[in-house]
């Protein structure tokens, strides 16, 4: 089973009602999410606005994995405008490989996956529209890893899978900001293992909330950890 075919979680009926697309807050006009899906090249162009030298030294950097955008999009939208005690404001970083994975998932509805495949496709489409809307609005706390950055190597890491490419994004940030300002956010336990082995601070949504002792208004979904 490929990484993009893994299950990304099932939302309970109650949680679905509480986390409808109409409740994504913020600086993103929800009407944007109802438009056609932007092609990968358009998102790439929006991500290219951040050149490698333009890194804000204030606050900390949260590198988000695909499954967070799939199952915890409302949480992420709320997080981007938080200032957490002892850390300052967050800078949300979307790795290039995550955008590419979402692009594959939006059209990957296998008949053998049934309802799960349809649900994953729906979540991927919603995440793509959200990323496009937030990048177009140039939110000061959200940036993407450009294709150029993704093609740059880091010492002692030769990516052999997409998990490694997400980790590579974290290690690239180490070259530009202090290591303790970089956090990986994922519900993929093996990716978290890889990050922790390499001394990258890494959290699931649940451990993130416990570590930073914060409570968000967005309810959790079930079945998201792998």
Order of alpha helices (4+ residues) and beta strands (2+ residues): alpha-alpha-beta-alpha-alpha-beta-beta-alpha-alpha-beta-alpha-alpha-beta-alpha-beta-alpha
